[in-house]
Amino acid sequence: MIITNFYESIMGKLTTNIADIKHFDLYFKQDEEFDEKGELPFLRSAVLLEYEPIDWETYGNRKKAANIIFNLHVISDVIQEVDKRTTLAIRNKGHEHKLLLDKIDAQLQGFNGSGFNSISSKGVIPYLPNGMMIKDVMRFGTRITNDAAVKVLFHPNPQPDSSITVINETP
């Protein structure tokens, strides 16, 4: 349950605050599956969330926690090559992908929610070209706590309240 809630929190935060994101999903190597026309099966700019393996620490009574690393595959269409002779308007268009990375980092740095602590940036694997798209992989970390399976234990015979209340006492 915590993994789903975490995913929903990240998706909500990014898609609500960054209009440039046209598609958000879990990462299943969709960026490697081109159709017969050479198109990817999703709109760009896209953000695909990938979890790295999670090693849980168990704390008893079914509570567990883990420090996790997750990757955001940020995928955009390639606009064109830009150099110092390119006009400012076209150069800015060519830098939209890098600006998107900055927006994502600004939204997630320090973000926390139900079941997870503040998120911190861990780095970027830059510029992974693939046909007519560009992809950077942003790495983030946080600590998640899963207490969905915790059993609340009640004592079968609760101790009576030790205070005594006297009703209708007359002086």
N, C-alpha and C positions, 0 to 999 in steps of 0.2 A: 504494500500500500504506500509506503514512504517513497518508493521509486516513482510511482505514478504521480503522487502529489508533487514531488520535486520537479518532474518533467512539466506538469501543468503550470507550476509556479514560474519556471523559466520561460516557457512558451508565452504565458500571459504577460509577463514583464516585458519581454522583447517585442512581441507583436502589437501590444498596446502602445508602446512608446517609440517604436521605430517603424514608420510607414513604408520604408524601403523594403522591408522583408515581405516577400510575396508568398513564401512557402516555409513552413516549419514542420519538422518531422523527426522521428528517430532515424539514426544512420544505419542503413543496411546495404551500403555500397551502391546506392541508387545512382551515384554519379559515374558509375562504370557501365550502366545499362542503357545504351543508346537504342532507339527504335530504328526501323529500316531507313529513315531519312536522316539519321545521325543526330536526332534530337533527344534531349534528356526528358524523363517522364515527369518533370515538375517545372514550375515557373521560377525565374530568377529575378531578384536575389533570393537565395534560399539559405536557411540555417538548418543543419541536421545535427542532432545531439547524439553523441556516442558515449556510453559509459565504459570506463576501463574496468578490469576485474575488481570486484569489491571483496575485501577481507573483513568480515564481521568480527567484532569483539562481543562476547556474550557477558551480560552482567547479572544473570539470574532472573528468575520470574519472567522469562521469555523476552527480556529487554536486550537490545543489541544496538551497537553503534559502529561507525566506520568512518575513517578519513577517506574520501573518495576523490578521484580525478575524473573529470568529464571533458570531452572535446566537443567543440562546436565547429563543424565543417561549414564554412561560410563560402558560398558559391555564387558567383556573378558572371554575367556574360562579358566577354572581352569586348571593350569598346574599340580601341585601336591603340597603337603604340603612341607614346607621347615623348617628346624631347624638348629641349630648351627653345627650339624654333617654332613649336606649336603655339597657336594662339591661346590666350588665357582661357577663353570659353571652352575650347576643346580639351585643353589640359585639365581643367576642372572636371569635365565629364569623364575623362580617363582616370581620374583619381577617386571616383565615387566608391569603388570597392574598398579602398584604404580608409575612406571616411566612414564607411559602414563598420569596419573593424573598430574604429575609435568609438562609435556610438554604442556598439555592443559592449565594449569594455567599460564604458562610462555607466551603463545601466546595471551591469552585473557586479562591478567592484564594490564589495561591502554589502551587497543585497543578502538578506536572510529572510527566513519564513518559518512556517510550521514544520518542525522536524529537521531543519537544517540551519547551521550557523552561517556567519558571514562568508560570502564567496570571495576568493582571491584569485587574481590572475597568476598563472604559472608559466606562461610563455606562448609563443606562436611558432608554428611550422609554416614559414612563408611560401607564397607563390608556388602552388603545385599546378602547373598548366595541364589542361586536358582538352584538346580540340579548341572549340570556340568559347571556353569558359575559363575562369580563373578561380582557384580555391586556396584559401588559407585555413589552417586548422588552429583554432584558439584553444588553449588548455587552461582549465580552471580547477580549483579545488575547494572543498568544504568538508565539514563534518556533519554526517546525518545520523539521526537517532530514530530507531524503529521500536516503538512500544505498542504497536497494534495488537500483538498477541499476548500482552501482559494480562494476567488474571488478577482481578481484585479479590483479595481474600478477606472474608469476614469471620470473626470469631463466632462460633455457633451459640454461645451463651454469653452475651455481653454483660459486663458487670453493671449492677444498678448504680444510678447516680448516688453519690455519697451524701449529698446535701438533703436536708429534710425541710419540707415546707409545711408550716402550720397554717391551717385555714380556719377562719372565724375565731381567732384567739381573742379572748376578752381579758381585760386587765383586772 
